[in-house]
Amino acid sequence: MIAPGWAALAAALAGLATAVATKPVLLALPEPADASNKPPYRALATTWFVLVASLLAAFTAVLSWYAVPIAALPAWMVIGTCGALLAMIDARTTWLPLRLIQASWLLMVGAVGLGWPLGGGWQLVARAAGGAAVAGALYLIVWLLTRGGFGFGDVRFAPLLGAAAAACSWRLLIWALALGTLVGGVKGLVRLVAKRPGGFPYAPSMLAGAYLAVVVDWLGG
């Protein structure tokens, strides 16, 4: 069991890091050349947006510290900060900025590498790499079959979640992919009933599915 003090410290650090970094990141992100009628990233750099991102990072840090193996914690800290910020940007703009995704990939590589000396060994590194490949490939196949039915940014986002989930176990990866699909499907159905057809930001559903998988695995374990 993780001591409550350590969980609180993790939440404070994650929230503080997110609060400090969010606005500069949003202001520095280049706008996509082919975007039309998209809110600029810099317009998101409000006190409210930063506050929500910080609280979300703090909450997910606590959940991860209690529900995720120690060796996988660095990977989930990346998801709870960078991944959550990406999902929030997608929710507001329907875009996932490539530069931020690429930076998140690099942080994930470092986080997975850190999991080795924390007790995960080469097995954790191998699972994380495999999970990233599986998640990315599945979303790429769906993207190809639907002929771009959702944004390619979701294809780039998927390996982050796949790496973090598989760093824990293959079972968690399956749960994360399944629940992410379920959340997205329910959201799509609600929009259909509300007569709001068309595309919608999918990264928030993917992220929610990953954390729902953590909770299900934790309670079931």
C-alpha positions as CSV (number, residue, x, y, z in Angstrom):
1,M,0.0,0.0,0.0
2,I,1.3,3.4,-0.9
3,A,1.5,5.8,2.0
4,P,-1.0,8.6,1.8
5,G,1.8,11.2,2.2
6,W,3.5,10.0,-1.0
7,A,0.3,10.0,-2.9
8,A,-0.4,13.6,-1.8
9,L,3.2,14.6,-2.8
10,A,2.7,13.0,-6.2
11,A,-0.6,14.9,-6.7
12,A,1.0,18.2,-5.6
13,L,4.0,17.8,-7.9
14,A,1.8,16.7,-10.9
15,G,-0.6,19.6,-10.3
16,L,2.2,22.1,-9.9
17,A,4.1,20.9,-13.0
18,T,0.9,21.1,-15.1
19,A,0.1,24.6,-13.7
20,V,3.5,25.9,-14.6
21,A,3.8,24.3,-18.0
22,T,0.3,24.5,-19.5
23,K,0.2,28.1,-20.5
24,P,3.7,28.3,-22.0
25,V,3.0,25.1,-23.9
26,L,-0.2,26.4,-25.3
27,L,1.4,29.7,-26.3
28,A,4.3,28.0,-28.1
29,L,2.3,25.4,-30.0
30,P,2.3,26.1,-33.8
31,E,-1.1,26.2,-35.5
32,P,-1.8,23.4,-38.1
33,A,-1.6,24.8,-41.6
34,D,-4.8,23.1,-42.8
35,A,-7.0,24.0,-39.8
36,S,-10.2,25.8,-40.5
37,N,-12.6,27.4,-38.0
38,K,-10.4,26.0,-35.2
39,P,-9.9,28.0,-31.9
40,P,-6.2,28.9,-31.7
41,Y,-4.2,27.0,-29.1
42,R,-3.2,30.3,-27.4
43,A,-6.8,31.1,-26.8
44,L,-7.0,28.2,-24.4
45,A,-4.3,29.6,-22.2
46,T,-6.8,30.9,-19.6
47,T,-6.7,30.6,-15.8
48,W,-9.7,28.3,-15.9
49,F,-8.2,25.9,-18.4
50,V,-4.9,25.8,-16.5
51,L,-6.8,25.2,-13.2
52,V,-8.8,22.3,-14.6
53,A,-5.7,20.7,-16.2
54,S,-3.8,21.0,-12.9
55,L,-6.7,19.5,-10.9
56,L,-7.0,16.7,-13.4
57,A,-3.3,15.9,-13.2
58,A,-3.4,15.9,-9.4
59,F,-6.4,13.6,-9.3
60,T,-5.0,11.1,-11.8
61,A,-1.7,11.1,-9.9
62,V,-3.4,10.0,-6.7
63,L,-5.4,7.3,-8.6
64,S,-2.2,6.0,-10.3
65,W,-0.2,5.9,-7.0
66,Y,-2.8,3.7,-5.4
67,A,-3.9,1.6,-8.4
68,V,-0.8,1.1,-10.6
69,P,2.4,-0.9,-9.9
70,I,5.3,1.2,-8.8
71,A,7.4,0.4,-11.9
72,A,4.6,1.6,-14.1
73,L,4.0,4.9,-12.2
74,P,6.3,7.0,-14.3
75,A,4.4,6.1,-17.5
76,W,1.1,6.9,-15.9
77,M,2.4,10.2,-14.6
78,V,3.1,11.1,-18.3
79,I,-0.5,10.1,-19.2
80,G,-1.9,12.1,-16.3
81,T,-0.1,15.2,-17.3
82,C,0.7,15.3,-21.0
83,G,-2.1,12.9,-21.9
84,A,-4.7,14.8,-20.0
85,L,-3.6,18.1,-21.5
86,L,-3.8,16.6,-25.0
87,A,-7.3,15.3,-24.3
88,M,-8.4,18.7,-23.0
89,I,-7.0,20.4,-26.1
90,D,-8.8,17.9,-28.3
91,A,-12.0,18.5,-26.4
92,R,-11.8,22.3,-27.1
93,T,-10.4,22.3,-30.6
94,T,-10.9,18.8,-32.0
95,W,-7.1,18.8,-32.8
96,L,-4.2,17.0,-31.2
97,P,-1.1,19.1,-31.7
98,L,1.7,17.0,-33.2
99,R,4.5,18.8,-31.4
100,L,3.0,18.0,-28.0
101,I,2.3,14.4,-28.9
102,Q,5.9,14.0,-30.1
103,A,7.2,15.5,-26.8
104,S,4.9,13.1,-24.9
105,W,6.3,10.2,-26.8
106,L,9.8,11.2,-25.7
107,L,8.7,11.5,-22.1
108,M,7.0,8.1,-22.3
109,V,10.2,6.5,-23.6
110,G,12.1,8.0,-20.6
111,A,9.3,7.0,-18.2
112,V,9.2,3.4,-19.4
113,G,13.0,3.2,-19.2
114,L,12.8,4.4,-15.6
115,G,10.4,1.6,-14.9
116,W,13.2,-0.9,-15.5
117,P,15.3,-0.1,-12.3
118,L,12.1,0.4,-10.3
119,G,11.5,-3.3,-10.6
120,G,9.8,-3.7,-13.9
121,G,12.9,-5.1,-15.7
122,W,13.1,-5.7,-19.4
123,Q,9.7,-7.3,-19.3
124,L,8.0,-4.0,-18.6
125,V,10.0,-2.3,-21.4
126,A,9.0,-5.1,-23.8
127,R,5.3,-4.9,-22.8
128,A,5.2,-1.2,-23.1
129,A,6.8,-1.2,-26.5
130,G,4.4,-4.0,-27.6
131,G,1.4,-2.2,-26.1
132,A,2.3,1.0,-28.0
133,A,2.6,-0.9,-31.2
134,V,-0.7,-2.8,-30.7
135,A,-2.7,0.3,-29.8
136,G,-1.2,2.4,-32.6
137,A,-1.8,-0.4,-35.1
138,L,-5.4,-1.0,-34.1
139,Y,-6.3,2.7,-34.4
140,L,-4.4,2.9,-37.7
141,I,-6.4,0.0,-39.1
142,V,-9.7,1.6,-38.0
143,W,-8.6,4.9,-39.4
144,L,-7.8,3.2,-42.8
145,L,-11.1,1.2,-42.8
146,T,-13.2,4.3,-42.0
147,R,-11.2,6.4,-44.5
148,G,-10.3,9.0,-41.9
149,G,-13.5,8.6,-39.9
150,F,-11.6,10.2,-37.0
151,G,-8.6,12.3,-36.8
152,F,-5.1,10.9,-37.4
153,G,-4.1,12.6,-34.1
154,D,-6.0,9.8,-32.3
155,V,-3.7,7.3,-34.1
156,R,-0.7,9.1,-32.8
157,F,-2.3,9.4,-29.3
158,A,-3.1,5.7,-29.0
159,P,0.6,4.5,-28.5
160,L,0.9,6.7,-25.4
161,L,-2.1,4.9,-23.7
162,G,-1.0,1.5,-25.0
163,A,2.5,1.9,-23.6
164,A,1.2,2.9,-20.1
165,A,-1.5,0.3,-20.0
166,A,0.8,-2.6,-21.1
167,A,3.5,-1.4,-18.7
168,C,1.1,-2.8,-16.0
169,S,-0.2,-5.9,-17.8
170,W,-1.6,-7.1,-21.1
171,R,-5.0,-7.5,-19.4
172,L,-5.0,-3.8,-18.6
173,L,-4.2,-3.0,-22.2
174,I,-7.2,-5.0,-23.3
175,W,-9.4,-3.3,-20.8
176,A,-8.1,0.2,-21.8
177,L,-8.8,-0.4,-25.5
178,A,-12.2,-1.9,-24.9
179,L,-13.4,0.7,-22.4
180,G,-12.1,3.5,-24.5
181,T,-14.1,2.2,-27.4
182,L,-17.2,1.8,-25.2
183,V,-16.9,5.3,-23.8
184,G,-16.5,6.7,-27.4
185,G,-19.5,4.6,-28.6
186,V,-21.7,5.8,-25.8
187,K,-20.7,9.4,-26.5
188,G,-21.4,8.9,-30.2
189,L,-24.8,7.4,-29.4
190,V,-25.7,10.3,-27.1
191,R,-24.8,12.8,-29.9
192,L,-26.9,10.8,-32.3
193,V,-29.9,10.9,-30.1
194,A,-29.4,14.6,-29.5
195,K,-29.3,15.0,-33.3
196,R,-25.7,16.1,-33.4
197,P,-24.2,13.9,-36.0
198,G,-20.6,14.1,-37.3
199,G,-17.2,13.8,-35.7
200,F,-16.3,14.6,-32.2
201,P,-13.1,14.7,-30.1
202,Y,-12.2,11.1,-29.4
203,A,-9.0,11.5,-27.2
204,P,-11.1,12.3,-24.1
205,S,-12.9,9.0,-24.5
206,M,-9.6,7.1,-25.0
207,L,-8.2,8.7,-21.9
208,A,-11.3,8.0,-19.8
209,G,-11.2,4.4,-21.0
210,A,-7.6,4.0,-19.8
211,Y,-8.4,5.3,-16.3
212,L,-11.6,3.3,-16.1
213,A,-9.5,0.2,-17.0
214,V,-7.2,1.1,-14.1
215,V,-10.1,1.3,-11.7
216,V,-11.7,-1.9,-12.9
217,D,-8.3,-3.8,-12.7
218,W,-7.6,-2.3,-9.2
219,L,-11.1,-3.3,-7.8
220,G,-10.9,-6.7,-9.5
221,G,-7.4,-7.4,-8.3
